[in-house]
Amino acid sequence: MFSGLIFSIFLIIEIIDKYVCLNFDDGYYCIYKNVYPLLKDNKFKFTLSLFPAHLKDEEIKNKSDYRLLTIKEIKEMICSLDIEIASHSLTHRDLTLLSDEEIEKEIKESKEILERYFGKEVLVFVYPYGKYENRIIKNLIKNGYLLGRTTNHGKIDFFLKRWELPAKEVRKDTKLSEVISYINKNKYSILVFHRIVEKPKYIWDYSKKSFFSLIEYLKENNIKVVTLKEMYEIWRQELREKIYKKE
């Protein structure tokens, strides 16, 4: 009876355990300025997707939220928080419109350049504009990627669709309650942001105030914030444990 009680408690914990991956696409300076300090204080890692053709290895005095990050700024975030770097292709073009040779270049070279710049293995690919097809997925597999993230809706399925991971896009008009509802409905959630700014002006901007409130919610509810690769590894470990229990 006692062991049955422990097993029941374990099941409850397993059900309520939730994981969130914070994705920031394109690599804007506002992530370094407005997001990184907060996440660093809370030791929350995140996934940053970049297209390396536009990265610069130089000091930029411009502090606009809308400029792109420099290599130095990205390295600082990696060194202090061990953030995950994902490829967003080489030049951020719609891959479905390209030839097989151009797709190979966008996928292979972006991985090689990012790994050379930052000394971290790049295993996640974020499809530009969320667009993909089978020949693109095959090229990801060929070039050593582990996961592919889309902008599709739906539940995450690492077993059958790890090259087509869905996500919740958070935009200027997205209410905080909508984001929280999405998290509460899913064991695994991927949230996609582009820019976090004081006063949102464009569709891909999100309020800094609302983002800070979201982080408070995650903390208060003990929701685990992980990178995409970490989320995948957690899922694999839980799958192994379930298989062993059945045996």
C-alpha positions as CSV (number, residue, x, y, z in Angstrom):
1,M,0.0,0.0,0.0
2,F,2.8,2.4,1.0
3,S,4.7,1.7,-2.3
4,G,1.5,2.2,-4.2
5,L,1.1,5.6,-2.6
6,I,4.7,6.6,-3.6
7,F,4.0,5.4,-7.2
8,S,0.8,7.6,-7.3
9,I,2.7,10.6,-6.0
10,F,5.4,10.0,-8.7
11,L,2.7,9.9,-11.4
12,I,1.3,13.3,-10.2
13,I,4.7,14.9,-10.2
14,E,5.4,13.5,-13.7
15,I,2.1,14.9,-15.0
16,I,2.6,18.4,-13.6
17,D,6.3,18.7,-14.5
18,K,6.5,21.3,-17.3
19,Y,9.4,22.4,-19.6
20,V,9.6,25.6,-21.6
21,C,12.2,26.6,-24.2
22,L,12.6,30.3,-24.9
23,N,13.6,30.8,-28.5
24,F,14.8,34.2,-29.8
25,D,15.0,34.3,-33.6
26,D,17.3,36.4,-35.8
27,G,19.6,37.7,-33.0
28,Y,18.6,41.3,-32.2
29,Y,20.6,43.5,-29.8
30,C,17.5,43.9,-27.5
31,I,18.0,40.3,-26.5
32,Y,21.4,41.2,-25.0
33,K,20.1,44.4,-23.6
34,N,16.7,43.5,-22.3
35,V,16.5,39.7,-21.9
36,Y,20.0,38.4,-21.2
37,P,20.5,40.2,-17.8
38,L,17.1,38.9,-16.4
39,L,17.6,35.3,-17.6
40,K,21.2,35.3,-16.4
41,D,20.0,36.4,-12.9
42,N,17.6,33.5,-12.9
43,K,20.0,31.0,-14.6
44,F,17.5,30.4,-17.4
45,K,19.2,29.2,-20.6
46,F,17.7,30.0,-23.9
47,T,18.0,29.2,-27.6
48,L,19.3,31.9,-30.0
49,S,18.8,31.2,-33.7
50,L,21.2,33.1,-36.0
51,F,22.0,33.5,-39.7
52,P,25.8,34.0,-39.7
53,A,26.1,35.8,-43.1
54,H,25.1,39.0,-41.3
55,L,27.2,38.5,-38.1
56,K,29.9,41.1,-37.4
57,D,33.0,40.7,-35.4
58,E,33.4,44.4,-34.4
59,E,32.4,46.9,-31.8
60,I,29.1,48.7,-32.7
61,K,28.3,51.9,-30.9
62,N,24.7,51.8,-32.0
63,K,22.5,50.7,-29.1
64,S,19.3,50.3,-31.0
65,D,17.1,47.4,-30.0
66,Y,16.7,46.7,-33.7
67,R,20.3,46.1,-34.7
68,L,21.8,42.6,-34.9
69,L,24.0,41.2,-32.2
70,T,27.8,41.2,-32.6
71,I,29.9,38.0,-32.2
72,K,31.4,39.5,-29.0
73,E,28.0,39.9,-27.4
74,I,26.9,36.4,-28.4
75,K,30.1,35.0,-27.0
76,E,29.5,36.7,-23.7
77,M,26.1,35.2,-23.3
78,I,27.5,31.7,-24.2
79,C,30.3,32.1,-21.7
80,S,28.2,33.2,-18.8
81,L,24.9,31.4,-19.4
82,D,25.8,28.6,-21.8
83,I,23.0,29.5,-24.2
84,E,22.2,27.3,-27.1
85,I,23.0,28.4,-30.7
86,A,20.7,27.3,-33.5
87,S,21.1,27.8,-37.2
88,H,18.5,30.0,-38.9
89,S,20.2,29.3,-42.3
90,L,23.1,31.2,-43.8
91,T,21.2,34.2,-45.2
92,H,17.6,33.8,-44.0
93,R,16.1,33.0,-47.3
94,D,13.0,30.9,-47.9
95,L,14.6,27.5,-48.5
96,T,11.6,26.1,-50.3
97,L,12.3,28.4,-53.2
98,L,16.0,27.4,-53.6
99,S,17.7,24.7,-55.6
100,D,19.2,21.6,-53.8
101,E,22.7,23.1,-54.1
102,E,21.6,26.4,-52.5
103,I,19.8,24.5,-49.7
104,E,23.0,22.6,-49.0
105,K,25.0,25.8,-48.8
106,E,22.5,27.5,-46.5
107,I,22.3,24.5,-44.1
108,K,25.8,23.2,-44.2
109,E,27.8,26.5,-44.2
110,S,25.6,28.1,-41.5
111,K,26.4,25.2,-39.2
112,E,30.1,25.3,-39.9
113,I,30.4,29.0,-39.5
114,L,28.5,29.1,-36.2
115,E,30.5,26.3,-34.8
116,R,33.7,28.0,-35.8
117,Y,32.7,31.3,-34.3
118,F,31.3,30.0,-31.0
119,G,33.0,26.6,-30.4
120,K,29.6,24.9,-29.7
121,E,28.1,22.1,-31.6
122,V,25.0,23.4,-33.6
123,L,22.3,20.7,-33.5
124,V,19.1,22.8,-34.0
125,F,17.9,24.3,-37.2
126,V,15.1,26.9,-37.3
127,Y,13.4,27.2,-40.6
128,P,13.4,30.7,-42.1
129,Y,9.8,32.0,-42.2
130,G,8.8,28.6,-40.8
131,K,8.9,27.0,-44.3
132,Y,10.2,23.6,-45.0
133,E,9.7,20.4,-47.1
134,N,11.1,16.9,-47.2
135,R,14.2,17.7,-49.2
136,I,15.2,20.3,-46.6
137,I,14.6,17.9,-43.7
138,K,16.8,15.3,-45.5
139,N,19.5,17.8,-45.9
140,L,19.4,18.6,-42.2
141,I,19.8,14.9,-41.3
142,K,22.7,14.6,-43.8
143,N,24.5,17.5,-42.2
144,G,24.2,16.3,-38.7
145,Y,21.3,18.3,-37.2
146,L,19.3,16.8,-34.4
147,L,16.2,18.9,-34.4
148,G,14.2,21.2,-36.7
149,R,11.9,23.9,-35.3
150,T,8.9,25.3,-37.3
151,T,6.2,27.9,-36.6
152,N,3.5,25.2,-36.8
153,H,0.8,24.8,-34.2
154,G,0.3,21.7,-32.2
155,K,1.9,19.5,-29.6
156,I,5.6,18.6,-29.6
157,D,6.2,15.1,-30.8
158,F,9.9,14.2,-30.5
159,F,9.3,10.6,-31.4
160,L,7.7,11.1,-34.9
161,K,8.3,14.8,-35.7
162,R,11.5,16.0,-34.2
163,W,12.3,17.8,-37.5
164,E,8.9,19.6,-37.4
165,L,8.7,20.9,-33.9
166,P,5.8,23.3,-33.4
167,A,6.0,26.5,-31.4
168,K,4.0,29.4,-30.0
169,E,4.9,32.6,-31.7
170,V,4.7,35.6,-29.3
171,R,4.0,38.9,-31.1
172,K,3.1,42.5,-30.3
173,D,-0.6,41.6,-29.9
174,T,-0.1,38.3,-28.0
175,K,-1.6,38.6,-24.5
176,L,0.3,37.2,-21.5
177,S,-2.7,35.1,-20.5
178,E,-2.6,33.5,-23.9
179,V,1.1,32.5,-23.5
180,I,0.4,31.1,-20.0
181,S,-2.6,29.2,-21.2
182,Y,-0.4,27.6,-23.9
183,I,2.2,26.6,-21.3
184,N,-0.3,25.1,-19.0
185,K,-1.8,22.9,-21.7
186,N,1.5,21.3,-22.7
187,K,4.2,19.3,-20.9
188,Y,6.7,20.7,-23.4
189,S,6.4,24.2,-24.8
190,I,8.5,26.2,-27.2
191,L,8.0,30.0,-27.2
192,V,9.3,32.1,-30.1
193,F,10.2,35.7,-29.7
194,H,12.0,38.1,-32.0
195,R,12.4,41.4,-30.1
196,I,11.7,42.3,-26.5
197,V,11.4,46.1,-26.2
198,E,10.0,48.8,-23.8
199,K,7.4,50.0,-26.2
200,P,6.5,47.6,-29.0
201,K,6.0,49.2,-32.4
202,Y,6.1,46.4,-34.9
203,I,4.4,43.0,-35.1
204,W,7.5,41.0,-34.0
205,D,8.0,43.2,-30.9
206,Y,6.9,42.0,-27.5
207,S,6.6,44.1,-24.3
208,K,9.5,44.0,-21.9
209,K,7.1,44.3,-19.0
210,S,5.0,41.3,-20.2
211,F,8.1,39.3,-20.8
212,F,9.3,40.0,-17.2
213,S,5.9,39.0,-15.9
214,L,6.2,35.7,-17.9
215,I,9.5,35.0,-16.3
216,E,8.0,35.6,-12.9
217,Y,5.3,33.2,-13.7
218,L,7.7,30.5,-14.7
219,K,9.7,31.0,-11.5
220,E,6.7,31.0,-9.2
221,N,5.3,27.8,-10.8
222,N,8.6,26.0,-10.8
223,I,8.4,25.5,-14.6
224,K,11.8,24.4,-15.9
225,V,13.4,26.6,-18.6
226,V,15.7,24.6,-20.9
227,T,17.3,24.7,-24.3
228,L,15.8,22.7,-27.2
229,K,18.5,20.0,-27.0
230,E,18.0,19.7,-23.2
231,M,14.2,19.4,-23.8
232,Y,14.8,16.6,-26.2
233,E,17.2,14.8,-23.9
234,I,14.7,15.1,-21.0
235,W,12.1,13.5,-23.2
236,R,14.5,10.7,-24.2
237,Q,15.3,10.0,-20.6
238,E,11.6,9.9,-19.6
239,L,10.9,7.5,-22.5
240,R,13.7,5.2,-21.4
241,E,12.4,5.1,-17.9
242,K,8.9,4.2,-19.1
243,I,10.2,1.4,-21.2
244,Y,12.3,0.0,-18.4
245,K,9.2,0.1,-16.1
246,K,7.2,-1.9,-18.5
247,E,9.9,-4.5,-18.7
